[in-house]
Amino acid sequence: MKDEKIQILDKTFKPFIRHERIMETIDNVAERINTDFRGCTDVPVILCVLNGSIPFTGELLQRLDFPCQLISIKLSSYQGTKSTGTVLNIMGLTSSVRGRRVIICEDIVDSGNTIVALQEMLLDKEGASEVRICTLLLKPEVYDKPVKLDYVGMEIPNAFIVGFGLDYNEQGRNIKDIYVIEE
């Protein structure tokens, strides 16, 4: 990671989390999931929440040592650097989860609005038998929902970040490190 700042559109970002630390975090999350699912007789569903979770889910999948199925969904609750408070379903599930155990893979959980809406949808409308939540990053300062997060990679302060799938107006997802906005 260069120690230089980067510019995305009208915002400046400074280095925050190195790629190596992200990979170590994913190793640790995968180890916990493998412990819980090793030897399972069903085929759990790994649900990638598009687009931000693509890099995280891809890395995580390579580390899971039990049979699983990958599906995706696209939701949105952000506009620019702020959460709108409303969760929009942009693209529905790419496969049925009825009667299945689901592990939601999120890049980041902050307010928790998306996770709560998604868990409710999977259990109540889609008929999943169980839903577990896995997130690479958590902002504990702003997460105030009663929904349990089963696998948390790391906790971070409440600041706007980009890189490793996280974007600012759909840009910056391809940066391998994570950068934080410079206010």
Stockholm file with secondary structure:
# STOCKHOLM 1.0

chainA/1-183         MKDEKIQILDKTFKPFIRHERIMETIDNVAERINTDFRGCTDVPVILCVLNGSIPFTGELLQRLDFPCQLISIKLSSYQGTKSTGTVLNIMGLTSSVRGRRVIICEDIVDSGNTIVALQEMLLDKEGASEVRICTLLLKPEVYDKPVKLDYVGMEIPNAFIVGFGLDYNEQGRNIKDIYVIEE
#=GR chainA/1-183 SS CCSSCEEETTEEEEEEECHHHHHHHHHHHHHHHHHHHTTCSSCCEEEEEETTTHHHHHHHHTTCCSCCEEEEEEEEEEETTEEEEEEEEEECCSSCCTTCEEEEEEEEESSCHHHHHHHHIIIIISCCSEEEEEEEEECTTTCCCSSCCSEEEEECCSCCEEBTTBCBTTBSTTCSSEEEECC
#=GC SS_cons         CCSSCEEETTEEEEEEECHHHHHHHHHHHHHHHHHHHTTCSSCCEEEEEETTTHHHHHHHHTTCCSCCEEEEEEEEEEETTEEEEEEEEEECCSSCCTTCEEEEEEEEESSCHHHHHHHHIIIIISCCSEEEEEEEEECTTTCCCSSCCSEEEEECCSCCEEBTTBCBTTBSTTCSSEEEECC
//
